[in-house]
Amino acid sequence: MSSPTGSFGAVLLLTLLLVAAYLYGYRKNLSLIREASMQLEEALRPDDAEYTWLGGTVGFSAEYRVKGFRSVQAVLRLIPRQSLLYLPVVLLSGRSDTLQLLFRLEQVQGPVFHILNRKVPERTIAGKEGLGRRFHLSDGHDVFYPDSDVSSPLAEELGRVIGEEFLHVTLRDDRVFYAEMRLTGGRRISETVGSLKGLLLEYNNQTGRPS
């Protein structure tokens, strides 16, 4: 039979462990949020920015006013490092920190395409069912086009820019470019987003010129 003192000690130790894990996870996520927002603004150089917190230190959504785009939106979602009990479940499910980007373009006209990470075959993409033509784009990604005989120079350029951290990239028919990526601690966010911004502006200018 366990003594009350021993049970109290075990509960106290568990409580201290949970509190310490919460404080570490909270501070870590807060640091990641600050760093991500700084790097996004470094890459986008917005005229204005508006942020909305997502449930404490889960992440944020942001809207930027950037020259050359109707708007740019970003959503940062972090794993719950502050929850020692829930974190193992998240890690076992394969979830990770992610950044979603939405560039609302001014001029780009081109075929719809989806670029998908080959390591995430179970991923469900809205509208992907109608994109029957699949081509090898890079070592880690495939590109899907509509059944008609089309291709996209933008998709080909993206194949040389995006890394394995990208899960899904698409150009929609409403002049919206979307990208979702894992935050792996490799390339800096500012470098990755800056490359995307430069490529989209260049392509936007080319397709916006009168023929």
Protein Blocks (a to p, Z undefined) as FASTA:
>chain_A
ZZfklmmmmmmmmmmmmmmmmmmmmmmmmmmmmmmmmmmmmmnopabdcdddeehjnbcc
dddddehiabdcdddddddfklmklmmmmmmnopacddddddddfklgcdddddddfklm
mbccehklmmmbccdfblmbccdddfbdcddfklmmmmmmpcfklmbdcddfkopacddd
ddehlacfklmmmmmmmmmmmmmmmmmpcZZ
